[in-house]
């Protein structure tokens, strides 16, 4: 048999993407606050800026006392982020394990009523919420071990991406000013991604939602608020309730010129056609009962190239990519969510 080529993919976590790609080249050229100021002077400047923005003084004081010097572990992790490539097959094996699926099914039975109602309220489907929750924090079990204020202040002072992290630090102080959580309990990743959905402070302010009706958004301990926030993110990113994100298909092998032009390994290059067009080209649903969305329009994605798994992806796939712009991530969310809820 001819060896099938595989397309490798640089794996970037959601928090890694938020702290690298979104910053742009301009942010790295911002002069470092720390090169001419002491850390104490830097914190004093942050304090004055937060107070001017209306954050209560007791909140600012309590938060900034949590960081007295740059956190060296945060800096080490930020400066030595591992880069590696893997195929979709390798990624899928890593993140969609049978144990994670089984855990998700058990958790779903416990939270089904809550997550279903909140997904409907914010215009998406519970499968996607469960998929994101599972990938981001293992259904709430792994939220990060760094205090967000300490981590963000360290990275803002460090200067390499000072403008972005200073902005996120001030937004984190603004969140604390809403008194949804105490400063010492605001935990997340080394890069400041917070709570069970791993929101950066800016995402929290834009998409955070109160799911349990207590007037606050606690994405650390309130599962209802977590579900509401993820659902709000997806709903406002264009999710179409009741529609699929995609489905697995089989494709014909061989040198079909037109077919090869419209089958892609990355969704951003994909052309959109009716499912009937794909069927006429020989694409077939993996499940025996026919296409799950026969009236839809979609793109053909082969993340590992010809011979690997193939998917027809529909417009809800793009809504998942708004949460994390990685095809691998979006596929994993869709598959994991479907395995959990169906």
CORDALIN-V8120 format. One record per residue. N is the residue number from 1. RES is the residue in one small letter. PSI is psi in degrees with one decimal (none if undefined). Layout:
n: <N;N>
res: <RES;RES>
psi: <PSI;PSI>
This chain:
n: <1;2;3;4;5;6;7;8;9;10;11;12;13;14;15;16;17;18;19;20;21;22;23;24;25;26;27;28;29;30;31;32;33;34;35;36;37;38;39;40;41;42;43;44;45;46;47;48;49;50;51;52;53;54;55;56;57;58;59;60;61;62;63;64;65;66;67;68;69;70;71;72;73;74;75;76;77;78;79;80;81;82;83;84;85;86;87;88;89;90;91;92;93;94;95;96;97;98;99;100;101;102;103;104;105;106;107;108;109;110;111;112;113;114;115;116;117;118;119;120;121;122;123;124;125;126;127;128;129;130;131;132;133;134;135;136;137;138;139;140;141;142;143;144;145;146;147;148;149;150;151;152;153;154;155;156;157;158;159;160;161;162;163;164;165;166;167;168;169;170;171;172;173;174;175;176;177;178;179;180;181;182;183;184;185;186;187;188;189;190;191;192;193;194;195;196;197;198;199;200;201;202;203;204;205;206;207;208;209;210;211;212;213;214;215;216;217;218;219;220;221;222;223;224;225;226;227;228;229;230;231;232;233;234;235;236;237;238;239;240;241;242;243;244;245;246;247;248;249;250;251;252;253;254;255;256;257;258;259;260;261;262;263;264;265;266;267;268;269;270;271;272;273;274;275;276;277;278;279;280;281;282;283;284;285;286;287;288;289;290;291;292;293;294;295;296;297;298;299;300;301;302;303;304;305;306;307;308;309;310;311;312;313;314;315;316;317;318;319;320;321;322;323;324;325;326;327;328;329;330;331;332;333;334;335;336;337;338;339;340;341;342>
res: <x;x;x;x;x;x;x;x;x;x;x;x;x;x;x;x;x;x;x;x;x;x;x;x;x;x;x;x;x;x;x;x;x;x;x;x;x;x;x;x;x;x;x;x;x;x;x;x;x;x;x;x;x;x;x;x;x;x;x;x;x;x;x;x;x;x;x;x;x;x;x;x;x;x;x;x;x;x;x;x;x;x;x;x;x;x;x;x;x;x;x;x;x;x;x;x;x;x;x;x;x;x;x;x;x;x;x;x;x;x;x;x;x;x;x;x;x;x;x;x;x;x;x;x;x;x;x;x;x;x;x;x;x;x;x;x;x;x;x;x;x;x;x;x;x;x;x;x;x;x;x;x;x;x;x;x;x;x;x;x;x;x;x;x;x;x;x;x;x;x;x;x;x;x;x;x;x;x;x;x;x;x;x;x;x;x;x;x;x;x;x;x;x;x;x;x;x;x;x;x;x;x;x;x;x;x;x;x;x;x;x;x;x;x;x;x;x;x;x;x;x;x;x;x;x;x;x;x;x;x;x;x;x;x;x;x;x;x;x;x;x;x;x;x;x;x;x;x;x;x;x;x;x;x;x;x;x;x;x;x;x;x;x;x;x;x;x;x;x;x;x;x;x;x;x;x;x;x;x;x;x;x;x;x;x;x;x;x;x;x;x;x;x;x;x;x;x;x;x;x;x;x;x;x;x;x;x;x;x;x;x;x;x;x;x;x;x;x;x;x;x;x;x;x;x;x;x;x;x;x;x;x;x;x;x;x;x;x;x;x;x;x>
psi: <144.7;134.4;131.7;134.7;148.7;140.4;118.9;162.1;128.7;120.8;121.4;123.9;164.3;-46.8;-34.5;-40.6;-44.8;-28.2;3.8;-68.2;-44.0;-19.1;-37.8;169.4;-29.2;-37.6;-34.7;-15.5;-2.6;131.1;142.8;133.6;-34.2;-8.8;-20.9;-8.4;152.0;163.4;-37.7;-41.9;-39.2;-47.1;-35.9;-39.4;-41.9;-42.6;-47.2;-39.9;-40.9;-41.9;-41.5;-32.7;-2.8;9.6;131.3;141.0;-35.4;-33.6;-45.7;-45.9;-47.1;-37.1;-46.8;-17.6;-11.4;-8.8;113.7;-16.7;157.7;136.1;110.9;-30.4;-37.8;-46.3;-40.0;-44.9;-38.0;-36.7;-14.8;48.8;126.7;139.4;129.6;159.5;150.0;158.0;166.7;-40.1;-41.0;-42.2;-45.7;-43.7;-34.4;-42.4;-16.6;62.5;159.5;-32.6;-37.7;-40.2;-46.1;-42.0;-43.6;-39.7;-40.4;-43.5;-39.8;-39.3;-31.5;-37.0;5.8;-48.0;-43.4;-50.3;-35.7;-44.1;-42.0;-36.0;-43.0;-41.4;-37.4;7.5;29.0;-166.6;148.9;-25.1;-43.0;-36.6;-44.4;-38.6;-45.2;-44.7;-42.5;-42.5;-38.2;-40.5;17.4;45.8;39.8;-4.8;-26.9;94.5;-3.6;154.0;13.8;141.4;129.3;-40.4;-44.7;-45.0;-47.3;-39.3;-41.4;-47.3;-29.6;-39.5;-35.0;-36.6;-18.4;-35.9;50.0;-42.8;-46.4;-49.5;-30.7;-41.8;-44.4;-36.0;-45.5;-35.5;-37.3;-40.3;-36.6;-40.8;-44.6;-32.9;-21.5;-9.2;35.8;-22.8;151.4;148.8;-41.9;-19.1;0.5;87.9;153.1;-156.9;172.6;-21.5;6.0;7.5;128.0;143.3;-163.2;-33.0;-1.6;54.0;135.6;157.1;-39.5;-38.8;-38.5;-47.5;-29.1;-38.5;-12.5;137.6;149.3;109.4;-19.9;2.8;19.9;5.9;4.7;165.6;102.1;95.0;6.9;-42.9;-16.7;107.3;-36.0;-42.0;-35.8;-49.6;-44.1;-40.2;-45.0;-44.2;-39.2;-42.0;-49.6;-44.1;-42.3;-8.2;7.3;10.4;136.8;109.4;136.3;-6.2;157.3;158.1;-30.3;-177.8;151.8;140.8;167.6;149.5;152.1;139.2;158.0;178.1;81.1;101.0;-56.0;-39.6;-44.2;-25.3;-28.4;-4.3;127.5;162.0;-10.2;132.8;-25.2;-15.5;5.4;141.5;152.6;131.9;156.4;150.6;-35.3;-34.2;-43.3;-39.7;-39.4;-25.0;0.5;2.0;135.7;145.0;143.5;-39.2;144.7;-19.4;2.8;177.1;139.7;-25.6;68.5;-21.8;0.0;168.6;139.6;179.8;151.5;118.7;123.6;86.5;-27.2;13.1;-177.5;134.2;-16.6;-173.0;147.1;149.6;140.6;123.7;137.3;-174.5;-24.5;-20.6;-38.6;-31.6;-38.7;-39.6;-22.3;-29.0;-39.5;111.9;60.6;127.7;-41.8;-46.8;-47.3;-41.1;-44.4;-42.7;-47.2;-46.6;-46.6;-45.3;-41.3;-42.0;-32.9;-42.3;-12.6;none>
